[in-house]
Amino acid sequence: MSDDIVRDSNGAALADGDSVTVIKDLKVKGTSETIKRGTLVKGIRLTGKPGEVECNTRQVKGLVLKTEFLKKA
């Protein structure tokens, strides 16, 4: 695991367990689901890659989101 700081779209540092808000409608690959803009995602987990976090939503479990589409809540 690297020591890179994971940042959201506004430049705020993210940590395990943070809550984030989705800033753009996102289609989920492999499903017909869409994560709507403004959706609150609680309890994110850092993946070790600076541009990605892992999370669970009501619709999809084990989802990996790019931090450029998230802002810290």
QUILINFEN-V938500 format. One record per pair of residues at least 12 apart in sequence whose ideal C-beta (glycine too) atoms are under 10 Angstrom apart, sorted by the first residue. I is the first residue (numbers start at 1). GAP is how many residues later the second one is. Records with the same first field share a line. If there is no record, write none. Layout:
I=GAP / GAP
//
This chain:
1=45 / 46 / 47 / 48
2=44 / 46 / 47 / 48
4=42 / 44 / 45 / 46 / 47
5=41 / 45
6=12 / 38 / 40 / 41 / 42 / 43 / 44 / 45 / 46 / 47 / 61 / 64
7=43 / 44 / 60 / 61 / 63 / 65
8=12 / 13 / 15 / 36 / 45 / 59 / 60 / 61 / 62 / 63 / 64 / 65
9=12 / 14 / 15 / 57 / 58 / 59 / 60 / 61 / 62 / 63
10=13 / 60 / 61 / 62
11=60 / 61
12=55 / 58 / 59 / 60
13=59
14=30 / 32 / 39 / 53 / 56 / 57 / 58
15=29 / 30 / 31 / 38 / 57
16=27 / 28 / 29 / 30 / 37 / 38
17=25 / 26 / 27 / 28 / 29
18=23 / 24 / 25 / 26 / 27 / 28 / 35 / 37 / 52 / 54 / 55
19=21 / 22 / 23 / 24 / 25 / 36 / 51 / 53 / 54
20=19 / 20 / 21 / 22 / 23 / 24 / 33 / 35 / 45 / 47 / 49 / 50 / 51 / 52 / 53
21=16 / 17 / 18 / 19 / 20 / 48 / 49 / 50 / 51 / 52
22=13 / 14 / 15 / 16 / 17 / 18 / 19 / 35 / 43 / 47 / 48 / 49
23=14 / 15 / 16 / 45 / 46 / 47 / 48
24=12 / 13 / 14 / 44 / 45 / 46
25=12 / 13 / 14 / 44
26=13 / 37 / 39 / 40 / 43 / 44
28=29 / 31 / 32 / 35 / 37
29=34 / 35
30=30
31=28 / 29 / 32
32=27
33=24 / 25 / 26 / 27 / 30
34=25
35=20 / 22 / 23 / 24 / 25 / 28 / 30 / 34
36=23
37=32
39=18 / 19 / 20
40=17 / 33
41=12 / 14 / 15 / 16 / 17 / 22 / 24 / 29 / 32
42=13 / 14 / 15 / 31
43=12 / 13
44=12 / 19 / 21 / 23 / 26 / 28
45=17 / 19
46=21
47=17 / 18
49=15 / 17 / 18
50=17
51=14 / 15 / 16 / 17
52=12 / 13 / 14 / 15 / 16
53=12 / 13 / 14 / 17
55=15
//
